[in-house]
Amino acid sequence: MTVAIDRATGKRSGDRGRRPGLGRRLKHSYQKHWYAYAMIAPVIVVLGALVLYPLAYGFYLTLTDADSLNSARTIGVNEIEATYKFIGIDNYADILWGETAYDRFWSHFIWTIVWTAACVALHYSLGLGLALLLNQKLRGRTFYRLILILPWAVPTFTTVFGWRFMLADTGLINSALDFLHLPTPAWLEDTFWQRFAAIMVNTWCGVPFMMLSLLGGLQSIDSTLYEASEMDGASRWQQFRYVTLPGLRTVSSTVILLGVIWTFNQFAIIFLLFGNTAPEAQILVTWAYQLGFGQQPREFAESAAYGILLLGILIVFTSFYRRWLNRNEQAAI
């Protein structure tokens, strides 16, 4: 093997130069990309103020015993200093393994998983069915799309309050069931029916978004694939299985992930539908709010610990979900 040597410097042609230090690399990067840094600086400042600082401060609170009795507060002209102290991971240990861990965390965690899985499955299946229907050549298709998107366009609190009135003991739904001589459930009082009602209302609110997303995915599938499969004698089911579903893989993976994150953290529907009257129907995010703001004394540290646990659960789920999708895509190739 021949190695060329520079006679002036004595260095071999294959030798690599010494890598510059971190400070020099950062300076060079700034000089080269200063305009990009200037453009994203406002975004970084806003994210830092609205997301990173509250998150860091909330994590710090989880390591203390802060509540409404020992936090800094102002009463009249008197300013009372904070007296809470650092206790490490005791809040996490108490939530996950304490004597009342099942009643305060695990029961709500199990219900949150059931709630998320049921809602996302209904969102996707109903949304896909409606998208397939609206993708056909129907008379008045634009009108149907407008009607079906209304539950998503109407503000959430208006929709939920409407459902709350209909689900009352003397509401429209129970009146209709009574007229048909059918049982009238206690939608807002019984634990099972409270959970059933919550899933029903969230499905009503969430299906339109899934329908629109999947409808856009259906319209992006090349029509020649259906023509080719029809010429090969494929049935409607085979076209759906081998053309439609693979064509929707990218859209489906995205909307399912978004649906899981939104449903897992769906605060408005549970809170507006039941308030503080349904402790067994509270998911983790509403239960955390109840601890931090819906009782006395308000448990700020414990509520913040719930928030950090929620974030951790979603990060773990998202990581495994993306890896699973990548493996499936590689296997399909």
Secondary structure, 3 states (H helix, E strand, C coil): CCCCECCCCCCECCCCCCCCCHHHHHHHHHHHHHHHHHHHHHHHHHHHHHHHHHHHHHHHHHCECCCCCCCCEEECCEEECCCCCECCCHHHHHHHHCCCHHHHHHHHHHHHHHHHHHHHHHHHHHHHHHHHHHCCCCCCHHHHHHHHHHHHHCCHHHHHHHHHHHHCCCCHHHHHHHHCCCCCCCCCCCHHHHHHHHHHHHHHHHHHHHHHHHHHHHHCCCHHHHHHHHHCCCCHHHHHHHHHHHHCHHHHHHHHHHHHHHHHCCCHHHHHHHCCCCHHHCCHHHHHHHHHHCCCCCCHHHHHHHHHHHHHHHHHHHHHHHHHHHHHHHHHC
